[in-house]
Amino acid sequence: MDSGIKYSEKDLYSLKVKYNGLLERNKKAEVFFKANSVSECIKYLDLFNDVTRQLSGIIFFIEFLSGEELSYEQKINGFNEVRE
C-alpha cells in the first residue's frame, strides 16, 4: 500500500543520526538519575521525558519509512551504520 509520503534514504539516515544522538542523551540522563538525589533529578525530569518521547516518535517514523520493525539491539544501542 502506497502511503503517498515521499522520503529519501537521506531522510532515513538523518532520523537514525538523530536517534543515536538522543539515545546518548538518554543514557547520560540515566547515569545522572542514578547518581543524584531525588530532588536534583526532579529538576530534569521534564527534559528526560521529552527526550524519551522524541526517541519513541523517531522509532515510529523509522519503522514506518523502512517498513521494518527495529530490533531490540537497535532500540537499545542505536544504529552502527551512522556512527561518526
Beta strands, then each sheet from edge to edge (+ up, - down):
end
